[in-house]
Structure formats: structure tokens, C-alpha cells
Amino acid sequence: MANQSLPVITISRQSGSQGREAGRLLAQKLNIPYYDYEILDRAAKESGLSPELFEQAERSAAASLDRLEKGLPATDTPINVKLFQAQAQIIRELAQEGPAVIVGRCGDSVLKGTCDLVSVYVYASEERRIQNVIRKKGLSRPMAQLFIRQIDKGRSAYHNFFSQHAWGDMAAYDLCVCTDQLTPEETADAIAAFVAVKGKRSREE
């Protein structure tokens, strides 16, 4: 059973920073639920929309950003808003169920001011992220570099459109962790230690 005194922990992360892996390990360490793609599945079921639409939301946001940068009108804005609203509703429902680790999808902005929340941003140098992607996906170096840049562009566009702050604005998060010198296990330990200290101070106030 999850420790109800723990907060909801949201994790935003750069592509290749191993933030997803760290989040999964953190949930195991704290014995609380972990939500990532499960949010998409549940949102698709409850909204009646195709799961593929949710999976493509970030790419769609990046495409709209490209059009805006070229002075063209954004495309598919109504459906993108509907997709976001469906996911946001699921995130709120999950947070009401108790402590959890929630990865991506503007979880920090969706939940801000609604629950006991710790927002985390996981990042790394481009070189470290390239090496992680090469090792994980077996891509060539140029393809790995292109992969992380495209994924991050989509995440940034999606977050910046729907969030109250810019993606990667470190002042907006409770904790920012550089994983250049850390394994996913060590990253999870660092976040858990921060959560413990923050919880202790909150109880003392």
C-alpha cells in the first residue's frame, strides 16, 4: 500500500536523459503507482478518441509550431486542445487517488495548486543523451542527435502551449537533476532524498 503522506511527483525530462527510467525506479522505491503511457490508454478509453491521436499529440504540437514560425496558421488546434483536456482530466483523477509518479504531459502545470506536489525536471548534456539513445535504440550518431532534437521540440511545443511556464525553465520546478554523472537508480535516489527532506520540513512548519 502506498504511503499516503507522500506527494504526487511529476517528472518532465529531456529526451535521452533517462528520466522515464528514473521515474519508474522512483515509484518502485517509494511503493507508489507509476503513470506514463497508462495516462494515454485511460484518456483514450474515457474520451472515445483513438489512442494514436494521443501518441501523436507532441508531434502535432511541433508541426503547429513550425507553421507559426513560418507565419502560417497552426493546424488541428481544436483536436489538440481536446486531447490535452482529456489527459489533464485523467491526471487529476490519478492524483486524487493518492501519491504517484507521473511522467510528462504537463503534469506539473495540470496539478499545480491542487495537491501535495513535487515537480522534477531531468536533463543531461546533449552528448550524454546522444550516447544513451545510441545504446538504447541502436541508432547511428546523426540519427540519435536528430531523434533527441525532434522529441524535445515536440515536448517543448506541447508544454509551452498548454502550460503556465516554459518547458525546461528550471526556476519553475521544485527540483532539477542533471544525469550526466548519475545512473537512473542514482537519479531515483536523489529525487527520493529531496522528497523526504521536503516532507520533513513541511511537517515541521
Phi, psi and chi 1 to 4 in degrees:
 res  aa     phi    psi   chi1   chi2   chi3   chi4
   1 MET       -  137.0 -176.7  176.1  179.0      -
   2 ALA   -68.1  147.9      -      -      -      -
   3 ASN   -75.4  110.0 -175.2  -17.9      -      -
   4 GLN   -69.1  -11.7  -65.0  -60.3  -48.1      -
   5 SER   -81.3   -9.9   66.4      -      -      -
   6 LEU   -78.3  156.2  -69.8  170.1      -      -
   7 PRO   -86.4  175.0   34.6  -38.0      -      -
   8 VAL   -82.7  132.1  174.3      -      -      -
   9 ILE  -113.8  119.1  -55.7  165.4      -      -
  10 THR  -103.2  141.4   59.4      -      -      -
  11 ILE  -125.4  116.7  -63.2 -179.1      -      -
  12 SER  -100.0  144.9  -62.1      -      -      -
  13 ARG  -153.6  148.3   75.9  -79.6 -179.3 -137.5
  14 GLN   -73.0  150.0  -71.5 -175.8  -37.7      -
  15 SER   -62.6  132.4  176.8      -      -      -
  16 GLY    84.4    1.0      -      -      -      -
  17 SER   -84.1   -6.4   66.3      -      -      -
  18 GLN    68.3   26.4  -61.8 -172.4  -54.1      -
  19 GLY   -66.0  -36.5      -      -      -      -
  20 ARG   -64.3  -45.5  174.2  176.9  -77.6  120.9
  21 GLU   -61.7  -42.1  -65.4   88.7  -24.4      -
  22 ALA   -64.1  -39.1      -      -      -      -
  23 GLY   -62.8  -42.0      -      -      -      -
  24 ARG   -64.0  -42.3 -172.2  177.7  -66.5  108.5
  25 LEU   -67.7  -35.8  -69.4  166.9      -      -
  26 LEU   -62.6  -44.4  175.3   65.1      -      -
  27 ALA   -61.0  -40.8      -      -      -      -
  28 GLN   -64.8  -42.1  -66.5  173.7    0.6      -
  29 LYS   -63.6  -40.5  179.6  180.0 -177.9   66.0
  30 LEU   -90.1   -5.5  -61.2  179.3      -      -
  31 ASN    58.6   49.5 -168.8   30.2      -      -
  32 ILE  -129.9  160.3   58.5  177.9      -      -
  33 PRO   -64.3  152.1  -21.8   33.0      -      -
  34 TYR  -118.7  128.0  169.4   85.0      -      -
  35 TYR  -127.0  126.9  -61.0  113.1      -      -
  36 ASP  -141.1  -97.4 -174.4   -2.8      -      -
  37 TYR   -66.2  -20.2  -67.3  113.0      -      -
  38 GLU   -58.6  -29.9  -63.9   84.7   -4.9      -
  39 ILE   -65.3  -42.1  -63.8  170.6      -      -
  40 LEU   -64.1  -44.7  -57.0 -174.7      -      -
  41 ASP   -61.4  -45.4  -66.9  -21.2      -      -
  42 ARG   -69.1  -38.7 -173.2  160.1  159.3  178.5
  43 ALA   -65.3  -39.1      -      -      -      -
  44 ALA   -64.2  -43.4      -      -      -      -
  45 LYS   -65.1  -43.0  -70.5  177.0 -178.3  177.5
  46 GLU   -77.9  -26.4  -65.3 -166.7    8.9      -
  47 SER   -93.4  -20.1   68.0      -      -      -
  48 GLY    80.3    4.9      -      -      -      -
  49 LEU   -87.4  159.6  -64.2  170.4      -      -
  50 SER   -68.5  136.1  166.8      -      -      -
  51 PRO   -57.9  -31.4  -24.1   34.1      -      -
  52 GLU   -63.3  -33.6  -72.8   74.1   21.1      -
  53 LEU   -62.6  -41.0  -75.4  174.4      -      -
  54 PHE   -67.3  -39.1  -72.0   94.1      -      -
  55 GLU   -65.7  -27.7  -67.5  173.4   -0.5      -
  56 GLN   -95.1    2.9  -64.1  166.9    5.3      -
  57 ALA   -58.8  -43.2      -      -      -      -
  58 GLU   -68.4  -40.1  -72.6 -179.8   -8.2      -
  59 ARG   -64.8  -37.4  -70.1 -165.9  -66.4  -87.1
  60 SER   -64.9  -39.4  177.8      -      -      -
  61 ALA   -64.3  -40.1      -      -      -      -
  62 ALA   -64.8  -39.3      -      -      -      -
  63 ALA   -64.6  -40.2      -      -      -      -
  64 SER   -64.6  -38.3  -68.0      -      -      -
  65 LEU   -63.4  -42.1  176.6   62.0      -      -
  66 ASP   -58.0  -42.6  -76.9  -22.6      -      -
  67 ARG   -65.8  -41.9  -70.0 -179.2   61.8   83.4
  68 LEU   -63.5  -39.1  -70.7  172.0      -      -
  69 GLU   -65.6  -25.9  -71.0  175.0  -15.3      -
  70 LYS   -92.4    4.6  -65.1  173.6 -177.4  176.9
  71 GLY    80.7   16.4      -      -      -      -
  72 LEU  -102.7  155.9  -60.0  172.0      -      -
  73 PRO   -68.8  146.3   25.0  -35.0      -      -
  74 ALA   -67.6  153.1      -      -      -      -
  75 THR  -110.9  153.2   57.8      -      -      -
  76 ASP    58.5   26.1  -60.0  -33.9      -      -
  77 THR   -59.3  -44.3  -60.4      -      -      -
  78 PRO   -58.3  -44.2  -26.3   37.2      -      -
  79 ILE   -69.8  -34.5 -172.8   62.8      -      -
  80 ASN   -63.7  -40.0  -72.7  -20.0      -      -
  81 VAL   -65.3  -41.3  170.6      -      -      -
  82 LYS   -63.7  -40.1 -171.3  172.2 -176.8  178.5
  83 LEU   -64.0  -44.4  -67.6  170.3      -      -
  84 PHE   -62.5  -45.6  171.4   76.7      -      -
  85 GLN   -61.1  -38.2  -69.4  173.7  -21.3      -
  86 ALA   -65.4  -43.3      -      -      -      -
  87 GLN   -68.4  -39.8  -68.5 -178.6   85.7      -
  88 ALA   -61.7  -38.9      -      -      -      -
  89 GLN   -63.1  -42.1  178.9   59.6   32.4      -
  90 ILE   -64.5  -42.6  -62.0  -56.3      -      -
  91 ILE   -60.5  -42.0  -70.5  171.0      -      -
  92 ARG   -64.5  -40.9  -66.0 -172.0 -167.9   98.3
  93 GLU   -64.0  -42.4  -69.4  174.6    2.8      -
  94 LEU   -64.0  -40.6  -65.8  173.1      -      -
  95 ALA   -65.2  -34.0      -      -      -      -
  96 GLN   -69.1  -23.1  -70.4  174.4   -3.2      -
  97 GLU   -76.5  -17.3  -67.1  172.5    5.8      -
  98 GLY   137.6 -176.0      -      -      -      -
  99 PRO   -56.0  145.2  -23.1   34.3      -      -
 100 ALA  -165.0  164.6      -      -      -      -
 101 VAL  -106.2  123.4  173.7      -      -      -
 102 ILE  -120.1  123.0  -63.4  176.3      -      -
 103 VAL  -101.7  126.3  174.2      -      -      -
 104 GLY    70.8 -163.9      -      -      -      -
 105 ARG    58.4   36.1  -63.3  168.4 -173.9   87.8
 106 CYS    58.9   28.4  -61.3      -      -      -
 107 GLY   -55.5  -36.5      -      -      -      -
 108 ASP   -64.9  -41.8   54.1  -33.3      -      -
 109 SER   -74.5  -38.4  -71.0      -      -      -
 110 VAL   -60.3  -39.8  169.8      -      -      -
 111 LEU   -97.1   -6.1  -63.8  176.7      -      -
 112 LYS   -56.6  125.3 -174.1  174.7 -178.2  178.9
 113 GLY    81.0    2.9      -      -      -      -
 114 THR  -109.3  -15.5   67.3      -      -      -
 115 CYS  -159.7  173.7   64.6      -      -      -
 116 ASP   -69.3  113.4 -173.6   11.0      -      -
 117 LEU  -131.3  139.1  176.9   68.6      -      -
 118 VAL  -123.1  116.6  170.2      -      -      -
 119 SER   -99.7  132.5   59.9      -      -      -
 120 VAL  -125.9  140.2 -179.4      -      -      -
 121 TYR  -120.3  123.0 -179.1   66.5      -      -
 122 VAL  -108.9  127.4  178.7      -      -      -
 123 TYR  -142.5  171.1   67.6  102.2      -      -
 124 ALA  -161.2  166.4      -      -      -      -
 125 SER   -64.6  155.3   64.3      -      -      -
 126 GLU   -59.4  -40.2 -176.4  175.7   68.1      -
 127 GLU   -61.4  -44.6 -179.8   59.0   31.2      -
 128 ARG   -63.5  -40.5  178.8   61.1 -177.7  -93.0
 129 ARG   -68.0  -38.7  -67.7 -174.5  -70.2  129.3
 130 ILE   -59.7  -46.6  -71.5  172.4      -      -
 131 GLN   -63.1  -39.5  -67.9  -58.6  -38.1      -
 132 ASN   -63.1  -41.8  -73.0  -21.4      -      -
 133 VAL   -69.5  -40.3  170.1      -      -      -
 134 ILE   -58.5  -45.5  -70.3  172.9      -      -
 135 ARG   -67.6  -39.8 -177.5  173.2   59.9 -105.5
 136 LYS   -79.2  -41.0 -176.6  176.4 -179.6  179.5
 137 LYS  -108.0   -8.0  -65.1 -174.7  174.7  -64.7
 138 GLY    70.4   25.8      -      -      -      -
 139 LEU   -84.3  160.0  -60.9  176.4      -      -
 140 SER   -70.9  164.6   65.8      -      -      -
 141 ARG   -60.3  -47.7 -178.7 -179.2  177.3   85.4
 142 PRO   -60.2  -38.9  -25.1   35.9      -      -
 143 MET   -70.6  -35.8  -69.7  -56.3  -63.3      -
 144 ALA   -65.8  -40.9      -      -      -      -
 145 GLN   -64.1  -43.7 -173.3  175.0   42.4      -
 146 LEU   -64.0  -39.4  179.2   62.5      -      -
 147 PHE   -60.3  -50.7  175.8   84.9      -      -
 148 ILE   -67.8  -33.8   63.3  173.3      -      -
 149 ARG   -69.4  -39.3  -71.1 -179.4  177.1  177.6
 150 GLN   -68.8  -43.0  -72.2 -177.6  -25.6      -
 151 ILE   -63.9  -45.0  -65.5  -64.7      -      -
 152 ASP   -66.6  -33.9  -78.1   -7.3      -      -
 153 LYS   -64.2  -41.5 -176.1  173.9 -175.4  178.5
 154 GLY   -65.2  -45.1      -      -      -      -
 155 ARG   -63.1  -42.9  -71.5  177.0 -178.0  169.0
 156 SER   -63.8  -45.8  176.0      -      -      -
 157 ALA   -63.1  -44.0      -      -      -      -
 158 TYR   -63.3  -48.8 -177.4   84.1      -      -
 159 HIS   -65.2  -44.5 -166.9  -78.6      -      -
 160 ASN   -66.8  -29.0  -67.6   -8.4      -      -
 161 PHE   -73.6  -40.0 -172.9   85.5      -      -
 162 PHE  -103.2  -12.6  -67.8  110.2      -      -
 163 SER   -98.4  168.7  178.0      -      -      -
 164 GLN   -88.5   -5.9  -58.4  162.9    2.8      -
 165 HIS  -145.7  163.7   64.5   84.0      -      -
 166 ALA   -71.4  141.5      -      -      -      -
 167 TRP   -62.4  130.1 -176.2   73.1      -      -
 168 GLY    84.9    2.1      -      -      -      -
 169 ASP   -73.8  100.6  176.7    5.2      -      -
 170 MET   -62.1  -25.4  -65.3 -172.3 -179.2      -
 171 ALA   -69.1  -14.9      -      -      -      -
 172 ALA   -90.4   -7.1      -      -      -      -
 173 TYR  -108.4  155.0  -60.1   91.4      -      -
 174 ASP   -72.0  -33.7  -65.4  -47.1      -      -
 175 LEU  -147.4  133.3  174.9   67.3      -      -
 176 CYS  -119.7  130.6  -62.4      -      -      -
 177 VAL  -124.7  121.4 -177.9      -      -      -
 178 CYS   -88.3  125.7  176.4      -      -      -
 179 THR   -99.7   14.5   59.6      -      -      -
 180 ASP   -55.4  -38.2  -84.8    8.6      -      -
 181 GLN  -110.6   14.2  -55.9  -62.0  -36.9      -
 182 LEU  -124.1  143.8  -59.9  175.1      -      -
 183 THR   -81.8  165.5   65.2      -      -      -
 184 PRO   -56.7  -36.7  -29.9   37.8      -      -
 185 GLU   -63.9  -42.9  -67.6   82.7   -1.4      -
 186 GLU   -69.4  -34.9  -69.8  166.5  -20.8      -
 187 THR   -63.6  -44.1  -57.7      -      -      -
 188 ALA   -60.6  -41.6      -      -      -      -
 189 ASP   -62.9  -40.5  -72.6  -20.0      -      -
 190 ALA   -64.8  -42.4      -      -      -      -
 191 ILE   -66.9  -42.0  -61.7  171.4      -      -
 192 ALA   -61.5  -39.8      -      -      -      -
 193 ALA   -64.2  -41.1      -      -      -      -
 194 PHE   -63.5  -43.9  176.7   85.4      -      -
 195 VAL   -59.7  -41.1  168.6      -      -      -
 196 ALA   -65.1  -44.5      -      -      -      -
 197 VAL   -65.4  -44.4  170.1      -      -      -
 198 LYS   -62.5  -40.2 -174.8  174.0 -176.7  -66.9
 199 GLY   -66.0  -39.4      -      -      -      -
 200 LYS   -64.1  -43.6 -179.3 -179.6  179.0 -178.8
 201 ARG   -66.4  -36.2  -71.7 -175.1  177.2  175.1
 202 SER   -65.1  -37.3  -64.7      -      -      -
 203 ARG   -71.9  -26.9  -69.7 -171.1  -65.4  -90.0
 204 GLU   -82.8  -18.6  -68.4  173.4  -13.0      -
 205 GLU   -75.5      -  -69.7  177.5   -6.9      -
